Amino acid sequence: MASRAPNSAISSSPSTSTSTSFSRLQTIANHMAPASITNFPAEAVPQAPEDPLFGLMRAYKADTSPDKVDLGIGAYRDDNAKPWVLPVVKKADEILRNDPEANHEYLPIAGLASLTSKAAELLLGTGAPAIAEKRVASVQTISGTGAVHLGALFLAKFYKLNGANRTLYLSNPTWANHHQIFSNVGIPIEQYPYFDKKTKGLDFEGMKASLTNAPDRSIILLHACAHNPTGVDPTPEQWREIAELMRAKKHFPFFDTAYQGFASGDLDRDAGAIRYFIEQGFELVIAQSFAKNFGLYGQRAGCFHYVAPPSPDAAEVTTRVASQLAILQRSEISNPPIYGARIASIVLNDKDLFAEWQENLRTMSGRIITMRQALRSKLEELGTPGQWNHITDQIGMFSFTGLTEAQVQKIRSDFHIYMTKNGRISMAGLNTKNVEYVAKAIDSVVRDSQ
């Protein structure tokens, strides 16, 4: 029998036919399905911009130039541009590692009591009446950021009676994270003038006018010392004027202190503004960080303090506030981290270690002051156009140089020197090996823009 020729139209195998049908069904289903099945499309969750400071750090690390200089970093560096572990912290770490009773159990919700009590004394002073009268509630937090956040949550929930104005006033400029923290909990934000671009100092009259015009009982955030990012602080006399104005307006002070002892090298001096306000009878809150002055950046050790005004029921008010802070803390983190808290506690509770810590603080603050003097001196030797006294008039880790955004971009592209676009530099990034190079680079970009 003759064989039949294959017929391509009818010779497909069953498996091929099934595969083709499935493919067609898949195509139809894809056309019928929505473009995206996520609950978080781009219109609901847009791509967020990169944090400018961390973007700057990334660009610096990627730069292969041997001349590159990092003036953006917000952490102390020694004269070799290396992170410095405080000698007293090394000693405390050794004590902790050899403590047979040390463990990794949970801390109480309010944190390590031996830390929070000494932290309050550090700010208010040993034997402070507010502490003796039980007018202080202290809670350990995740460094200064966590303290600001806990304070923001507390105010968002409870600062609302007797005509309180829920708007919070921030200095212009301020630490960038302040805006995000308070906005995230629904507290409206306004700004008060702070930095005078002409003098590169404090716009004191503008600041006073803004606080005077703010509605009564507004929340005013104040940097206790070493203002971030400008390095400009009010004088003691100006602090007294600010306190008098705020008392007349019944404003509520929120102090943020991240640099006590790191600014001037004197713990008491750097806490002067806070202590004065408390002496004047203010009810206030304080966010306190141990990142900078202990070098415990990654350990995230800090505290939040509420201080009640003097009154017969002050202790009862403080107890109630502490109870609500504990509830907020519980819902946020349950228990604060233990290791950095123990390190700080060991130092704060030992007379000899405390004295050594003060010496370490003088080492850090002294090196930064020396770098300020060196940079100003070299700029003046070069005859760099403009006045440069603000470099030494300012205090703390940061300085507003006065460089424009265009000059900042040029100094980065031409000299591989990295700083934030507003011209803020970290003085800790300067050392004896690079300060002349930085001064000559500043001189060059300033002259080119004349």
Buried (B, 14 or more C-beta within 10 A) or exposed (E): EEEEEEEEEEEEEEEEEEEEEEEEEEEEEEEEEEEEEEEEEEEEEEEEEEEEBEEBBEEBEEBEEEEBBBBBBBBBBBBEBEEBEBEBBEBBBEBBEEEEEEEEEEBBBBBBEBBBBBBBBBBBBEEBEBBEBEBBBBBBBBBBBBBBBBBBBBBBEBBEEEEBBBBBBBBBBBBEBBBEBBEEBEBEBBBBBBBBEEEBBBBBEBBBBBBEEBBEBBBBBBBBBBBBBBBBBBEEEBBBBBBEBBBEBBBBBBBBBBBBBBBBBBBEBBBBBBBBBBBBEBBBBBBBBBBBBBBBBEBBBBBBBBBBBEEEEBEEBBEBBBEBBBEBBEEBBEBBBBBBBBBBBBBBEBEEBBEBBBEBBBBBBEBBBBBBEBBBBBBBEBEBEEEBEBBBBBBBBBBBBBBBEEBBEBBBEEBBBBBBBBBBBBBBBBBEEBBBBBBBBBBBBBEEEE
